[in-house]
Amino acid sequence: MRGAFLIALSIVIASCASSAIPKPIRYACKKSGRAFIDAASEAMRKNGFDIKEVDIERGEVVGFKDEGSVIFGGVPITTGPFRATARSQNDTLTILIFTVRDDGKTPIRSWDEQSTDEFEKSQYLSLITALREMCQ
């Protein structure tokens, strides 16, 4: 009995730990430098993200979106908060999206386009689409 409990506990711990492993989303990107920074920052703002960091040398913009809620069947479901990073290097756009703790930095779970949680996905999918279209 104790062995079964320990096995179940280790499976739960492993699945929780692996959910914060980054799931990079990559696309070809023709924009770089200041043009990329400006366009990515605008895409993030339009999708409800506040710009937290900009690094022109690395071609990186980091945004943050506060915790929100989605109504499903009259019941509010909490989503986020999210931290999104968009980076343009070597003609490649790399996007990382995490649900984070209240400190706004510590990742809890990584998200991508294949994630199955539609409530969470509804909060960041439009940003991914805007960044992808911006790079074409």
Secondary structure, 3 states (H helix, E strand, C coil): CHHHHHHHHHHHHHHHHHCCCCCCEEEECCCCHHHHHHHHHHHHHHCCCEEEEEECCCCEEEEEECCEEEEECCEEEEECCEEEEEEEECCEEEEEEEEECCCCCCEEEEECCCCCCHHHHHHHHHHHHHHHHHCC
